[in-house]
């Protein structure tokens, strides 16, 4: 028999908190039932219901011979119930183990509702331990799981209700945030959910008027009851923080849905893309995304996410020395430097030649890629989507989108306040890089050719700088949008402020403009219009009732795919010995005989 002395709350405390009295009233019979169930669990005795109907509730202790008994009856003329008779003393020993018949799924749901409200990620195992610690009761894993599911439904609604409310939710977004795009699409005669696309006017305005012309595309698979995939297009603000532009949920990730998402993105940007510099798009470049970008953004530069390329290279060759040379090739600024690194790799393995034919350097290498990456090589949006999917997979779709909207609102508000506190010309990250360039500029000799052209001489090489076209022969200025050390040397020599020669997208003024618009709140769902049934060319009107998609989560616990944070960073340089050429130590620490 389990030792209950460590798990059961103090009996005297339980008696004082859960005492019944004659004349005590309850607003309805359901509250009466729940209260008596709570008392039975707290005082560790089994309750047996003798009579329960619309007018009375009679219960007694289940142990034979125990006199405990209560009679609750409806008060005349009002909906309340009151305790009429009560025999409140127990002569039995009560429940002498950790299991309790009154600890039903409904009771578990009520017990953990407050915890679930604060933390939707509260796990069934944690629920088991919480109930045992607080109530001295042991429940099964399945009871905890079902209790959490019921509690989530009570707090947030069911998954099915979430899909049904989507058309009204989209209408609320458009109504409370004019200029925003929010549309949901259904398929088939049953109006099953297929696609949802949302982009707030504040995000559209910020991207078109202040962000650099760079977009990241990626997806995250959802693990909720009806699965689905979360798609996102995100930009980068002046201070290198992620700036989500458009979010979509689709029933399944396929080429058709990617084509639809990119087409919606094109409509969102509209004619404004003709006035913008050529757009640079970064993605994993699988077939569906490539075809969609070529169709809807034919003039854009579409590059690989470097993490995807580097992981493929690493997994293909499994050679640390090759990987290190590969990274040097990635960041080589000129074609000559890049080709020299390729030669080094070919000397180690001839197999790199077909690999480079499959992954064309024009799509990822700094020396050849024509688009403006502004120093961004991997997809920051991947980690954001992963976190959203992790935080929201147990929420209905409307609550999921509300979670994302609240996070966007929080970012806009906090970043707007931060931007107003800056007094510099450039944002802090850009300011730091320009100051580093100015510090490095003092070691160069500057020779002025004419009003705008300069020769910057160092012990290594000579670079040509043209301050009117903002070009340096080292290529860093035009690649990053910020003056390099050579450009800083030229600008200082002619009395110019190097900060004024950064791209406008790095200025504090642009940062403030990015977050100048407001994402307005959405009213509670009880204030939305009621829904009927109707369709219009697959696009959901407000009067359509959307049903869940046909896809369902398979039974069993889903496998967790851990997204390693270190994969988002360039791997550390591995030391190679100059004598024995082995990795992991330097020539000074080499123990092999000469």
Buried (B, 14 or more C-beta within 10 A) or exposed (E): EEEBEEBBBEEEEBEEEBEBEEEBEBEEBEEBBBBBBBBBBBBBBBBBEEEEEEEBBBBBBBBEEBEBBBBBBBEEEEEBBBBBEBEBEBEBEBBEEBEBEBBBBBBBBBBBBEBBBEEBEBEBEBBBEBBBEEBBBBBBEEBBBBBBBBBBBBBBBBBBBBBBBBBBBBBBBBBEBEEBBBBBBBBEEEBBBBBBBBBBBBBBBBBBEBBBBBBBBBBBBBBBBBBBBBBBBBBBBBBBBBBBBBBBBBBBBEBBBBBBBBBBBBEBBEEEBEEEEEBBBBBBBEEBBBBBBEEBBEEBBBBBBBBBBBEBBBEBBEBBBBBBBBBBBBBBBBEEBBBBBBEBBEEEBEEBEEBBEEBEBEBBBBBBBEBBBBBBBBBBBBBBBBEBBBBBBBBBBBBBBBBBBEBBBEBBEEBBEBBEEBEEBBBBBBBEBBBBBBEBBEEBEBEEEEEEBBBBBBEEEEBBBBBEEBBBBBBBBBBBBBBBBBBBBBBBBEEBEBBEBBBEBBBBBBBBBBBBBBBBEBEEBEEBEEBEEEBEEEEBBBBBBBBBBEBEEEEEEEEEEEBEEEBEEBBEEEBBBEEEEEEEBEEEEBEEEE
